[in-house]
Amino acid sequence: MTKIDIHNLTVTAKHGVFDKEKVNPQPFVFDCSIDYDFEKAAASDDLALTLDYGNIMQDITDFCRNNCFDLIETLCYKTAQMLMDKYPINGISLTVKKPQAPVDLPFENVSVSVSLARKDVYLSLGSNLGERQEVLNNAINQLAENKAVKVLKVSSPYENPPYGGVAQYPFINMAVKISTYLSPDALLDFLHAIEAKAHRNREVRWGDRTLDIDIIFYGDMIIDTDRLTIPHADYHNRDFVLIPMGEIAPNFVCPLKRKRISELLKEYS
């Protein structure tokens, strides 16, 4: 792993909850560690193959000065997000210190930190109402329009009979591989927003729907909460998930079952 570190970049700007903080500038100190592969740059001694840390520091400075947030939590997260969106980096850890925070006690500084890292995520998309392929294409376009998301692979469309014994009409299903630094919960919120734009109805489980987007895998994470189960529950018994996944990621290893998608497909058939 190769990293670029920036320490104690001091920017005078206006951030804070109190009115006086929005008028009187104060120092904010940034520490930044960027996960970036500069192996080729190191071998060739070519600046074009690495990141210009001077530009990065200028971007942090400009962003801090050109915005005004109540919370340094917001400043920290949005600065990290800005850098992730602008540069081809794999991850970032950012700390913002506020040495002149308005607290009437002896202290050196107050700081907040955030770490963002891109993960490969596999989604299953389905539609059985309306112009099904158009609905799926629109959903994929909305994924690509989000700067926090990169669409890497898209499977062919596959038509399948309805699943679960409730829906009446056949589905078109696809698999999509994305890269994102959104957390699983934040990604789920974004996917629900895309579904809502397609007028997704959630009143009947396994019923007919204009659009269904499920997170099948999120990197190698295993999650089991009231809101999210990853890997997606029972995906290995659903050919409409496995077949598109087998097209774009036959060698992906399920972190729960420790088997490749190609192996799970053979077991299913």
GIPE-V282364 format. One record per pair of residues at least 24 apart in sequence whose C-alpha atoms are under 6 Angstrom apart, sorted by the first residue. I is the first residue (numbers start at 0). GAP is how many residues later the second one is. Records with the same first field share a line. If there is no record, write none. Layout:
# GIPE-V282364
I->GAP  GAP
This chain:
# GIPE-V282364
1->34  35
2->31  32  33
3->29  30
4->27  28
5->25  26
6->24
10->50
12->52
13->54
14->53  54  55
15->54  55
16->53
27->69  70
28->67  68
29->65  66
30->63  64
31->61  62
32->59  60
33->58
34->55  56  57
35->53
84->62
89->27  28
90->25  26
91->24
115->65
116->64
117->61  62  63
118->60  61  100
119->58  59  99
120->56  57  58  96  97  98
121->54  55  94  95
122->52  53  91  92  93
123->50  51  89  90
124->48  49  87  88
125->46  47  85  86
126->44  45  83  84
127->41  42  43  81  82
128->80  81
147->32
148->30  31
149->28  29
150->27
151->25  26
152->24
154->89  93
163->42
165->40  41
166->40  41
173->70
174->69  70
219->35
